[in-house]
Amino acid sequence: MDFTERYTAIQAKDSRFDGQFITAVRTTGIYCRPSCPARTPKPQNVTFFPTSAAAHEAGYRACKRCLPEAVPGTPAWNLRNDLAGRAMRLIGDGVIEREGVPGLAGRLGYSSRHLTRVLTEELGAGPLALSRALRAQTARTLLTSTDLAVSDVAFAAGFASIRQFNDTITEVFQLTPLQIRSRQKHASPPVPGTLDLSLPFRAPLDAAGLFGWFVPRAVAGVELATAISYRRTVSLPGGPGSFEVRPEGTALRLRATLSSLGDLPVLVARVRRLFDLDADPVAIDAALGSDANLRANVEATRGIRLPGAIDPEEMLFRAIIGQQISVAAARTQLNRLTAAAGTPVDGPDGLSHLFPTAAQIVTHGRDAMVGPRAKIDTLLTVAEALATGEFSIGFGDDAVEQHRALTAFRGIGDWTAGYLSMRVLGNPDVFLPGDVAVRTGARELGLPAEVRALTREAERFAPWRSYLCMHLWRSAATATPVRRRSAPASSATPTSEEIV
């Protein structure tokens, strides 16, 4: 977006641009979200920044009226596969708090100096400033929505000390932590030991489709999914935890139980990725709905989302096990694997295990799994490579490099690698024309069903082809099923049952 387009957005106070850029006003020294209800400043007094951290580094302070830190995340971090986008995904996952800037740079394959230079040039702030902005946002949310002691808020938000917390909050918001708390109404946690937070998103949201996606895929002991809720256990840097998500008006309500309060920012970032809360649904629907064949489908499912992953390694194992079998059969296999290899935990009702780690799958996977030997061999080979550090998969991977590394394993092909790019990286522009269900859905909607013709047709929907796949999979679910001979077990092309 250029200056004129951004200025038009703030004139319209358009909330769909909240989190996509920051408006700073030179005459007041304040930065705001695009939808701030205050009077629109004159163009000559406005500077736009890509992040709140950049505005703060330039000497501006956060608006006390519109609270620009309390907005959905930036969809560009999934759209962009460059160094800045990959870095922001890892910063959101708390890598700087755990490993520092050298650890972040090492994961991305660059020096700390080069990473800092690129982020400063691209986003207006270095990695430490970007991380600090995220900590400030988390702290403000906790101060206004919980009764946690201020000292607990500091460590839950990722600050290393109470002094650092107080200094940062006062500098960013021009209010002390206690002043922020006194200005907002907040509720006590509903259950001792839990945190209750609101996760904003850009409307519309196809909540029924999103929660419905998880229901048939829920692994016993790890997940409990219904049409209006999703609960699961999760392994976090500070220890095991669990969470529940429910729709609540214009936000999702997150209730979390953690071993360490410092894991909260990591959990929030992962839940946002799992539910694709930082997407721009208006842009996606507009692009897909412009086609006459898709228009009715898009109008019926406004705000379709791309389900993500709570843990990259777990998602990889689930994708391998799901190859060539139905969703129900894959779930049965995952249930067996979890019961045999997963770590037992004392979770809420119905939640009894953590999903198995790579090392646990290496030890117990062959005895727990049934089915084609080639698939079991692939699963164990990948698990061993992950356990030894020979291979890794993460939210900050380069999409092309991740695809190359995955397809180097025997038994993992283009479909599985593309599917993981969708789920792990949140890649919005993956298309899987070899997928039987994609072609079935295309035929149902009047699009070409032949691979090459469908591929050419899908090109005009870039960069939203992953969401096109979601619509086609949903359409295929209502199509008359056609029995097909299964492909060889080593193939990575799914049957039509696998996704729908």
N, C-alpha and C positions, 0 to 999 in steps of 0.2 A: 504494500500500500504506500502511495506517495502522501505528501503533506495534505493535499486537498482532500483526498479520500479519508484520511484520518480526521481531519477537521470537520468534515461532513458528519462523520460518525459521532463526534462529541457534541456537535450541534443537535443531533437527533437523540442524544443520550441513549445510544443503542447498546444495550447490555450484552449483546452477543460478542462485542469486541472486548469486554472485560477480560483482562489477563493476556490479551494479545499485544497490547502496547500500553504505555503509561504517558499521561499528559502532565507536563510540568509547566507551571505558570511563573514567569520571571518576576512579576510585580508582587506576588505573595510569597514566593519561595516554597510553594506547596506542590506536591504531585498527587494526581488523582487517577481513578479509573475512568474510562471513557463515558460511563453512564452517570457520573457524579451529578447530583441534582442542582448543584450551585450554578450561578449564572455563567454562561459560556464566555471565556476570556477572549480578548481580541486576538486575531491571528498573529500579530507581531509580538505578542507576549507569550506565545506558546512554543514549547520545545517538546518533541516526542522522543521517548526512550523505549528501547525494546524490553527492558526489565525495570522493576522497582529498584534493584541494586544499582543500576546505572544512574537512575535519578538521584538516589541517595549519594552516590559517589560524586555527583555533580553539585552537591550542596543543598538539595531540596529535602523537605521533610514530608511525611505522609499526611494526607488530609484526614482530619478527625471526623469529618462528616460521612464520606463515602467509604472509608477504610479500604484503600486499594490493595492491601495485603490479603483481604478475605475474598478472593476471586478464584474462579477455576484456573487451572494451569494453562500453559501456552501450548496450543496444538502443534505449533511449528516444530517442537522437539521430536515428534514422531515423523513429521513430514520431511524433516531434514536428516540426511544420513552423513552430514559433514562432521567435523571435529566438534564444533560448538554444540550441535544437537545431541551427539553421543555423550558429550561431557555433562550436559544438563540432565540427561536421564540418570547418569550415575550420581551427580550431586544430589538430585532428588531422592536417590536411594540411600543417602547418608554415607557415601564412600569417604568424603573428606573428614567427617567426624571420626571414622574408624581408622583410616589409613593416611590421612593428611593429603596435601597437594601432591607430594611425590608418588603416593599410592594411586591417586587418580590418574596422574600423568602416565604412570607405568602401565595401568590397565589399558590406556588408550594408545600406547606405543610411542609416546613423545616425551621430551624433556619437560620439566616443570616450567622452565623459562619460556619455551615455545608455546606451551598450553596457555600460560598466563597472557602472553602477547596476543594470541589468537582470540581468546575470550574477551579481552579488553577492546580489541579492534572491532569484533563482531557484535558484542553485547554491551559494551560500555563499562564493564566491571570484570575484575579478575575472579578466579575460583573462590577465594576466601570471602570476598564481598558477596558473591552470589549465594554461597552457603549461608552466610550470616543473614541474608534477607529471608531465606527459607526458615531459619531458626526463629527469626522475629515473627514471622507469620504464624508458625506453630504456637509460639508463646502467647501471642495475642488471642488466638483461638482458645487456648486452655484457660487464660485469665478470664475470659468472658463467658465460658460455657461450663466451667467446672468449679468446684470448691477446693481444688488441690491447694496445698500450702504453696506460697510463692517460691520457696526453695525447691519444692518438688517440680513446679512448673519449669524452673530454670534448667534442671537436669533432664526433664522429659523432652524439652525442646532442643536439647543437644548442646547446651552451653557448658563450658568447662568449669565455670565458677559463678558464684552469686554476683560478684562484682562485675564480671564480664556481661552477665545477663542484665543487670541494672543499667549499666552504661549504654549497652546497645539499644535497649527498649526506650530509654530516655532520649537517646540521640535520634532514633528513627521516628518515634511517634510524638516527641516533645511532651511526653507524659511519663510519670513513673509507673511501674507495674501496678502499684496499689491504686493509682488514679485511673488507670485503664479498667481495673476491676470494678471500681466504684461507679463508673459511668455506664456499665452494662448490667443487664439482668442475667443471672446465670442459675443453673439448676445443679443440685447436688447429684453425684453419681447415683444411679438407681440401685446399684448393688455394691457393697463394700469391695474395694479392690478393682473396680472397673472404671473405665473412662468412656464418656458418652459425648460424641462429637458430631457435628453436622458437616457433610461434605458437599459443597456447592457444585453445580454443573450448569452447562448451557442448555436451556430448553430448546426443543422438546427432547424427551427421553422415552424411548420405547422400553419402559420398565418391564412390561409383561413378557416381551420377547427376550430381554436380557436375563431376567430371573428364570424364565422357562428354559433357557439354554443349559443352565446348570443342573436342573432337576434330574434328567436321565443320566447325567455324567457324574453324579455325586458318589464318591468313594466311601464305602461304609467305614465308620470309625473316624474318618478324616473330615467329611463334609455332611451337612444336612441342608437340603435345598427344598424350598417350596415356591409356590407362585408369587409369594410376597416376602420371602426372606432367604438369606443365605448365611450359613454358619459353618465355621471350620476351625481346625487347629492349624498352627503355623509355626515353623521354626525360624526364629529371628536371631540376630547376632548376640543378644543378651540372654537367650534361652527360649523355651517354648512359650507359646501364647495361644489365644483363641480370639475370635471376633465374630460379630453378627452384623449384617447389613440389612436394612429395610428401607423402602422408599418412604419419604416423608415430605410431601409438598414439593417444593422446588429444590430439594436436596435429598441426599441419602443419609440416613442416620447410622453411624458407626458406633458400636459398643465393643470395647476391647478389654481383654484381660491379659496383662503382660507380666513376664518375669522381671523385666527391667523397664522403668519408665523411659529410659533413653532410646528404646526401640520404637517409640510412638511415631516419630517422623518417618521412619522406614516403613512402618506398617501403613500409615496414611498414604504414602507414595505408591505402595504396591496395591492397595485397595483401589486407589484412583485408576491405576493401570488395568487392574482386573475388570473394572466396570467401564473403562474407556470414558472417564468423566471429563477429560480435557479435550474431547473432540469438538469440532465445529459442526453441529448437525444441520444448521441452516445452509451452510455452503455445500455439504454433502448431499442433502435432499434436493437442493436446487440443481446440482449437476446431474444427478441420477434421474430426477423427475422431469428433466427437459426432454427425455426420450418418451415417445408416445407409448412404446411397449411397456416401459417401466412405471409410467406415471401413476397408474392406479395402485400398483404395489407400494410405491413410495408414500402416496397419500394415506394408505391404510396403516403404514408402520412408520410414522414420523419419528425421527430421532433414533433410527436403528444404530446399534453400537457393535463394536468389534470386541468380543470378550478377550481379555488378556490373560496374563499368567501371574500367579502369586509367587512362583519360584521357577526360574528358567530350567534348572535340571529336572524338576518334577515334570514340567511341561514336555520336555524331551522324552522322558520315559513313557509318558502317557501317549504321545504321538506314535512312538514305535510300537507299543502294545496295540494301539488302535488300528494299525495297518491291516487291511484285508478282512476285517471282521466288523460286525455290527456294533453299535454303541452299547447295546446290552451285553454282548459277549466281552467287549473290552472292559466294561465295568466289572464283570465277574472276575476276569483275570486280575484287575487292579485290586479288587477286594481280597483275593487270595494272596497277592504279593504283599499287601499292607498288613494283613493278619500274620503272615509268616515273618516279615522283615521289619515292619515299622516299629518305632519306639512307643511303648505304652505310656500314656499320660493320664493324669487325673483331670480330665476336661469336663465341660458342662454335659448335661444329659445327652447321651448318644454320641459324644465325641470322645474317643478312647485311644487314638493313635496319632502319631505324626506320620506323614508320608515317608516311606523309606529313603534313606540317603543312598548315594552311589555305592559307598562302602558296604552298606547293609545288603544292597541288591547283589553285589559281587559275592557275598557270603551265603545268602539264602535264596537268591533268585532262581537258580536252576531247579532246586527242589520244589519251589512254590509254583513255577510256571508250567503250563501244559500247552500243547499245540505244536506247530511246526518247529523243528529244531533250528532252522535257519533264523527264524525270528528271535528265538531265545539266545542264540549265539550273538546276534546283533545287539540285543539288549545288554548282555553281559560284557561284550567288548566295549561298548560305549560307557557302561558303568565303571569298568576298570580304568579306562582312559580318564574319566572325570575324577575318580578316587586318587589316582596317582599324580594328577596335575598335568598329564600329557595333553589333555584337551579341556577346554572350558567353554561355557556358554553363559552369556549375561545380557543385561538390559542395554549395556553400552556398546555392544558389538557393532562392527561395520556390517551392513546387510550382505554385501557381496562376499566378504571374507567369511562370514558365518555360513553362507550357502556353500562355499567351496569346502570348508572344513567338515561340514556335516555330510556332504555327498562323497567325501573321501572314505567314509565307512561303508563297508559292504552291507547292503540291505537298507540303506537310506538313499532315497532318490529325490528328484526335483519336487515332487508333491510334498513330502514330509518337510524338506528344507523350506519350501515356500510357506507352508502352514505354520511352521515355527517362527518364521519372520513376522507373520501376522500376529501370533499370540504372544511371543516374547518381546519383540521390538516394537509392537504396535504399528508395524509398517502398513500404511493405509493404501498402498498401491501394489498389492500382490494379486495376480490373477492366475487361476489354476484351471486352464481349459481342458487338461487331461482328466480332470475329476468328473466321474460319471454323473454325480449329483449336480454339478455346475451345468453340465450340458443338458441334463433333464430339466432343470429349472429354466434354462434359456429357451428350450423348446416350448415349455408351458407358457412362457411370456411372449412368444413370437419372435425371439432372437434366433440367429443361426445356431444349430446344434453341432455342426462340424467344427473340429478343433481349429483349423486355420481361419475359417470364416469368422468364428466366434472371437478368436484372438484379435483379428483386425477390427471387428465391431467394438470390442471392449477398449481399444486404444483411446477412443474419444472420451472415455470416462476417467482418464487419468487426471489427478492423482488419487482417485477414490475407488480403485478397482477391488480392493479388499471388501469394501462395503457393498459393491456390486455382487461379489461372491456371497455375502450374507443374504442378500435379497434372493439370489438364485437358489441357494440352499433352502431357504424358507419356501420358495415356490415349489421346489422338488419334493418337499415334505408332503404336499397335498396332491402330488401326481400319482397316477396309477402305477404301483410298483411293477417292475419288469425283472424277472429272474435272469441273472447273467452268470456265466461260469467265472469262478474266482480266478484272479491272476495268480502267478507263482508267488510263493510266500516271501521271496526276496524282493519282490517289486514294492515300490513305494506309492503306487497309484491306488486310491481307496475304492471301495464299492460305493454304490449310492446310499447304502444304509449307514455308512460310517459317520458322516457329518450330520445328516438330517435326523 
